[in-house]
Amino acid sequence: MEVPVYPAQIGAMKPSILLAGLLAASANTQARDSKPADIIVYVTGDGAPSGPVDYGARGTATSILARAGVNVLWRDGEPKGGSGPGSAVVIRVRFSGKIPEQASREAAAYALPFGGEGTAITVMYERIFAVAGRASRARAILAHVLAHEIGHVLQRTNQHAAKGVMKAHWTGRDYDAMERKPLTFTLEDVELIRLGLAGRLGSRE
């Protein structure tokens, strides 16, 4: 996902809004822990945002993916051990404090959609915040970046949609919209995600 980078004035954080996002993310994750996970996302790295932004974004990304029929669990740290047929798909998200050489000039994140178990997504939060300028907006953008890259991994494709979560380049209008209400996957994207997920999960029996 490429997010255009341009100068932005750094706004002050709004503690009450950020705390609400953190609590919502925590409640969302706990509610889903009782259900079989389709994917488990392990988060690591040295360039992660503050807790309220990080966990708030995870909560929103969980909701976005849930509407596509994907149940997500989040874990901090590296995955341990392997997984057998029918187990949840493991995806690694790494926040990078430095811009990797393979990243394009405008990319906020990139995924390896054709990898196997433990497929990695790299997120450059510094670029996201440069665009956002304030924590609440950064949280919304990060949530959509996470959902977008996870979408690529599950679809196993680099293709993009004309609108919504899988759009190749979001505009200022898109950022405004996602801060008010999360964007959604197109019907075609949902179908590709479910087909890809079914192929990787196999039978739970």
QUIWOVEN-V802470 format. One record per residue. RES is the residue in one small letter. OMEGA is omega as a letter, one per 40 degrees, with the letter a starting at -180 (999 if undefined). Layout:
BEGIN
RES/OMEGA + RES/OMEGA
END
This chain:
BEGIN
m/i + e/i + v/a + p/a + v/i + y/a + p/i + a/i + q/a + i/a + g/i + a/i + m/i + k/a + p/a + s/i + i/a + l/i + l/i + a/i + g/i + l/a + l/i + a/i + a/a + s/a + a/a + n/a + t/a + q/a + a/a + r/a + d/a + s/a + k/i + p/i + a/i + d/i + i/i + i/a + v/i + y/a + v/i + t/i + g/a + d/a + g/a + a/i + p/i + s/a + g/a + p/i + v/a + d/a + y/i + g/i + a/i + r/a + g/i + t/i + a/i + t/a + s/i + i/a + l/i + a/i + r/i + a/i + g/a + v/i + n/a + v/i + l/a + w/i + r/i + d/i + g/a + e/i + p/i + k/i + g/i + g/i + s/a + g/i + p/i + g/i + s/i + a/i + v/a + v/i + i/i + r/i + v/a + r/i + f/a + s/i + g/i + k/i + i/i + p/a + e/a + q/a + a/i + s/a + r/a + e/a + a/i + a/i + a/i + y/a + a/i + l/a + p/a + f/i + g/i + g/a + e/a + g/i + t/a + a/i + i/i + t/a + v/i + m/a + y/i + e/i + r/i + i/a + f/i + a/i + v/a + a/i + g/i + r/a + a/a + s/i + r/i + a/i + r/a + a/a + i/i + l/i + a/a + h/i + v/i + l/i + a/a + h/a + e/i + i/i + g/i + h/a + v/a + l/i + q/a + r/i + t/i + n/a + q/a + h/i + a/i + a/a + k/i + g/a + v/a + m/i + k/a + a/a + h/i + w/i + t/i + g/i + r/i + d/i + y/i + d/a + a/a + m/i + e/i + r/a + k/a + p/i + l/a + t/i + f/i + t/i + l/i + e/i + d/i + v/i + e/i + l/i + i/a + r/i + l/i + g/i + l/i + a/a + g/a + r/a + l/a + g/a + s/i + r/a + e/999
END
